[in-house]
Amino acid sequence: MIGRGACPPNRTPAARAVLGTHALGSPAGRRCRRPAATAPDLSLPGQLESSPWRSALLAPSTVRPATDPAALPPGHARLRAELVAGRSAFVERSARSPLRLLCPANAGSAAWAYTSSLGGGLVDGDDVRLAVSVGAGAQALVTTQGSTKAYRGTARQAVVCDVAAGGLLALLPDPLVAFAGARVSSLIDADLAPGATLVAVDALEAGRVAAGERWAAASCDVRVRVRVDGRAVLDDGLLLDAAHGSVARRMGAFDGWATVVLLGPLAAAAAADLLAAERPAHRIAPGVAFLDVVSPLAGGCLVRIAARTPAVLAERVALATACVAGIVGDHPSTRRF
């Protein structure tokens, strides 16, 4: 779930990490100054709301990484979210090239992180691993700038996470798109404490369909594992391997696949609604744009979606994870142009 791309011209990774400060909104060449002010007395009601320090205090933390990025293996990164003065913030953020982390300010209650790659995707030999830790009562949302391309060759990516009691982690990456000849594996491995909440998406697209590559990857192995209080509640995998026969034939008319996991008290109501929703009898027919199946899990549900087009897949995933907006006040799908 590394996403794509480099920063736009004249916008460094450091600048992207402090979106919302005066520097990014200033005309080129003009010296940026914060308004002169005295730090507010936070013990007095209304001082923070009326203070020019408000944007800086409410922005996600930009503290120096607790781990030297040079100490991490190439392609590895770490994120740790905690409650700081009653607000979620990343108190540790470290990444080693080619993986990058962009943490913009956000008006919602969660700390946000976008993963990106200097290579624009997974290339032969890549071993990308993101470790995410969410403290008690904190909320974190991790997403991507765009779909993750897997180029010809062998590569793997993993997100390993732990969420403490009362915490929330929303993993909402764009789909993995495996090109012809790619051998790629993807893993989400989550440990939840009792009372923690996880909303996670693992999605695939058929490839460069317009270029004649449709489910043409050599092998694509994706898996989601979740444990609650050390007990396994989910181990779900999908293996699409050309050695087992034509993947395009087995996938039929569908160019997208997604697995959505909702677990924990903050997502319980949404999971119950998904389980209770009436669905038509599933038939693969020319007019069917998608198929979805919802299965109960201890404390939540598992949603599997097959869609004919990437657009339909994105729409169905957004609907299945709509509860995130109600929990943290925002959703990545609202930021698509």
C-alpha positions in Angstrom: 0.0 0.0 0.0 2.8 2.4 -0.9 0.8 4.5 -3.4 2.5 6.5 -6.0 4.5 9.4 -7.0 6.8 12.2 -5.9 5.9 15.5 -4.4 4.7 18.3 -6.8 7.3 20.8 -7.9 8.5 23.2 -5.2 6.9 21.2 -2.5 9.3 19.1 -0.5 8.3 16.1 1.7 8.9 18.3 4.8 6.5 20.9 3.4 3.9 18.3 2.7 4.2 17.2 6.3 3.2 20.6 7.6 0.3 21.4 5.3 -1.8 24.2 6.8 1.1 26.4 7.9 1.5 29.9 6.4 4.6 28.9 4.3 2.6 26.8 1.8 0.0 29.5 1.2 2.5 32.4 0.7 3.5 33.8 -2.7 6.8 32.7 -4.0 9.8 34.5 -2.7 7.9 36.1 0.3 9.3 35.6 3.7 6.7 33.8 5.9 6.1 34.9 9.4 3.7 33.6 12.0 1.7 36.4 13.7 3.4 37.6 16.8 1.5 36.1 19.8 1.9 34.9 23.3 1.3 31.2 23.9 -2.2 30.8 25.2 -3.0 29.8 28.7 -4.8 26.4 28.0 -6.3 26.4 31.5 -8.5 29.3 30.5 -11.7 28.5 28.5 -11.7 29.8 25.0 -8.0 30.6 24.9 -7.1 28.0 22.3 -10.0 28.7 20.0 -9.2 32.4 19.8 -5.4 32.1 19.6 -3.2 32.3 16.5 -1.4 29.3 17.9 -4.4 27.2 17.3 -3.4 25.8 13.9 0.0 24.8 15.1 -1.3 23.2 18.3 -4.0 21.2 16.5 -1.8 20.0 13.6 -0.4 16.5 13.7 2.9 16.3 15.5 6.0 16.9 13.5 8.5 15.8 16.1 11.8 14.4 15.1 11.6 10.6 14.5 12.3 8.5 17.5 14.0 6.0 15.1 16.9 7.1 12.9 15.6 6.3 9.3 19.1 5.1 8.4 18.7 2.4 11.0 15.7 1.0 9.2 16.1 -1.5 6.3 15.4 0.0 2.8 11.6 0.4 2.2 10.7 0.1 5.9 8.8 2.7 7.9 7.2 3.2 11.4 4.3 5.2 12.6 3.1 5.6 16.2 0.0 7.5 17.1 -0.8 8.7 20.6 -3.2 11.1 22.3 -1.3 14.4 22.9 -3.2 17.0 24.8 -6.5 15.2 24.0 -5.8 15.0 20.3 -4.4 12.2 18.1 -0.9 12.9 16.8 2.0 10.9 15.3 4.7 10.9 18.0 7.0 8.7 15.9 7.3 8.8 12.1 10.3 7.3 10.4 10.8 6.0 6.8 13.6 4.8 4.6 13.6 5.2 0.8 11.9 4.2 -1.4 9.0 4.4 1.1 7.9 7.8 2.3 5.3 9.1 4.7 3.4 12.3 4.3 1.4 13.5 7.3 -0.8 16.5 6.5 -2.9 18.4 9.0 -6.5 17.4 9.1 -9.7 18.9 10.5 -11.0 15.5 11.8 -10.1 13.7 15.0 -7.6 11.3 13.5 -3.9 11.7 12.6 -3.5 11.0 8.9 -0.7 9.5 7.0 -0.2 9.0 3.2 2.3 6.4 2.0 4.2 7.1 -1.2 7.2 5.8 -3.1 10.0 7.4 -5.0 9.7 4.6 -7.6 6.0 5.1 -8.2 5.2 1.5 -7.2 6.7 -1.9 -6.4 9.7 -2.9 -8.6 11.7 -6.1 -8.7 13.3 -6.9 -5.3 11.2 -4.5 -3.3 10.4 -5.5 0.3 8.2 -2.8 1.7 7.0 -2.9 5.3 5.1 -0.4 7.4 4.7 -0.9 11.1 1.8 1.1 12.7 1.1 1.4 16.4 -1.9 3.2 17.8 -2.1 4.0 21.5 -5.0 3.9 23.9 -7.8 6.2 22.8 -5.9 7.5 19.7 -7.1 7.4 16.1 -5.0 7.0 13.0 -5.9 6.8 9.3 -3.4 5.5 6.8 -4.1 5.7 3.1 -2.3 6.2 -0.2 -1.9 8.9 -2.8 -3.1 6.5 -5.5 -3.1 2.9 -6.5 0.1 0.8 -5.9 1.6 -0.5 -9.1 3.5 -3.8 -9.1 5.9 -3.9 -12.0 7.4 -7.0 -13.7 9.5 -8.9 -11.1 9.1 -10.1 -7.6 8.1 -7.8 -4.7 6.2 -7.9 -1.4 4.6 -5.4 0.9 3.3 -5.7 4.4 1.5 -3.6 7.0 2.0 -4.8 10.5 -0.1 -3.0 13.2 -1.2 -3.0 16.8 -4.0 -1.0 18.3 -4.5 -0.5 22.0 -7.8 -0.4 23.9 -10.1 2.4 22.7 -7.9 3.1 19.7 -8.9 3.2 16.1 -6.8 2.3 13.0 -8.4 2.9 9.5 -6.3 1.3 6.8 -7.8 2.6 3.5 -5.3 2.2 0.7 -6.1 2.4 -3.0 -6.0 -0.9 -4.9 -2.9 -2.9 -5.8 -2.5 -3.1 -9.6 -0.2 -5.9 -10.7 1.2 -5.6 -14.2 2.0 -8.4 -16.6 4.8 -10.6 -15.2 4.6 -9.3 -11.7 4.9 -11.7 -8.7 3.6 -9.8 -5.7 2.5 -10.6 -2.2 0.6 -8.3 0.2 -0.1 -8.8 3.9 -2.1 -6.9 6.5 -1.3 -8.3 10.0 -3.1 -6.7 12.9 -3.1 -7.2 16.6 -6.0 -5.6 18.5 -6.4 -5.2 22.2 -9.9 -5.7 23.6 -11.9 -2.6 22.9 -9.8 -1.6 19.9 -11.3 -0.9 16.4 -9.9 -1.7 13.0 -11.3 -0.8 9.6 -9.1 -2.2 6.8 -9.3 -2.6 3.1 -7.3 -4.9 0.8 -8.2 -4.4 -2.9 -6.9 -5.5 -6.3 -7.5 -4.3 -9.8 -7.0 -6.3 -13.1 -4.0 -4.3 -14.4 -3.5 -2.2 -17.5 -6.7 -3.3 -19.2 -6.5 -0.6 -21.8 -3.1 -1.9 -22.8 -4.4 -5.4 -23.2 -3.2 -6.7 -19.8 -6.1 -8.1 -17.8 -5.3 -10.2 -14.8 -1.9 -10.9 -16.5 0.3 -10.9 -13.4 2.3 -14.1 -12.9 1.2 -14.3 -9.2 -0.7 -12.2 -6.8 -1.0 -13.4 -3.2 -2.9 -11.2 -0.7 -3.7 -12.0 2.9 -5.4 -10.3 5.9 -4.7 -11.6 9.4 -6.3 -10.2 12.6 -6.0 -11.2 16.2 -7.9 -9.8 19.1 -6.3 -10.2 22.6 -4.0 -12.7 21.0 -6.7 -14.9 19.6 -7.1 -15.2 15.8 -10.4 -14.0 14.5 -9.5 -13.7 10.8 -7.0 -15.3 8.3 -8.3 -14.5 4.9 -6.3 -15.0 1.7 -6.6 -14.8 -2.1 -4.1 -16.4 -4.4 -4.3 -15.6 -8.1 -1.5 -17.6 -9.9 -1.2 -18.1 -13.6 0.3 -21.6 -12.9 -3.2 -22.6 -11.7 -4.8 -21.7 -15.0 -6.0 -18.5 -16.6 -6.7 -15.9 -14.0 -8.7 -13.8 -16.4 -11.0 -16.7 -17.1 -11.5 -17.4 -13.4 -12.3 -13.7 -12.6 -14.9 -13.6 -15.4 -16.2 -10.1 -16.1 -14.8 -8.6 -12.9 -11.9 -6.2 -13.0 -11.8 -5.5 -9.3 -11.8 -7.3 -6.0 -11.7 -6.1 -2.4 -11.8 -7.4 1.1 -13.1 -5.0 3.8 -12.8 -5.7 7.6 -14.8 -3.9 10.3 -13.9 -5.0 13.8 -14.3 -3.4 17.2 -16.8 -1.2 19.2 -16.5 2.0 17.0 -17.4 0.0 13.9 -20.0 -2.3 15.5 -23.1 -0.4 14.4 -21.8 -0.1 10.8 -21.0 -3.9 10.8 -24.5 -4.7 12.1 -26.1 -2.5 9.4 -24.0 -4.3 6.7 -25.0 -7.7 8.0 -28.7 -6.7 8.2 -28.9 -5.1 4.7 -31.0 -7.0 2.2 -29.2 -8.1 -0.9 -30.6 -9.5 -4.2 -29.9 -13.1 -5.1 -26.4 -13.0 -6.7 -26.2 -13.8 -10.3 -23.4 -13.3 -12.8 -25.2 -11.7 -15.7 -24.5 -8.9 -18.2 -26.3 -6.3 -16.1 -24.7 -7.1 -12.8 -22.1 -4.4 -11.9 -20.9 -6.0 -8.7 -21.3 -8.8 -6.2 -20.8 -8.5 -2.5 -21.0 -10.9 0.4 -21.0 -9.9 4.1 -19.9 -12.5 6.7 -20.1 -12.1 10.5 -16.9 -12.0 12.6 -16.6 -11.9 16.3 -17.1 -8.2 17.0 -17.7 -7.1 13.4 -17.9 -8.3 9.8 -16.0 -9.2 6.7 -17.1 -7.8 3.3 -16.0 -9.3 0.0 -16.6 -7.3 -3.2 -16.2 -8.2 -6.9 -16.8 -5.3 -9.3 -16.8 -5.0 -13.1 -14.8 -1.7 -13.2 -12.4 0.1 -10.9 -14.9 2.9 -10.5 -17.6 0.6 -9.2 -15.1 -1.1 -6.9 -14.1 2.3 -5.4 -17.8 3.2 -4.9 -18.6 -0.1 -3.1 -15.5 0.2 -0.9 -16.4 3.7 0.0 -19.9 2.6 1.0 -18.5 -0.3 3.1 -16.1 2.0 5.0 -18.4 5.0 5.2 -18.5 4.6 9.0 -14.9 6.1 9.1 -16.3 9.5 8.2 -18.7 9.3 11.2 -15.9 8.3 13.6 -13.1 10.6 12.6 -15.0 13.3 10.7 -13.5 12.7 7.2 -12.9 10.0 4.6 -10.3 9.7 1.8 -13.0 9.2 -0.8 -14.2 12.8 -0.3 -10.8 14.0 -1.4 -10.8 12.4 -4.9 -10.9 14.9 -7.8 
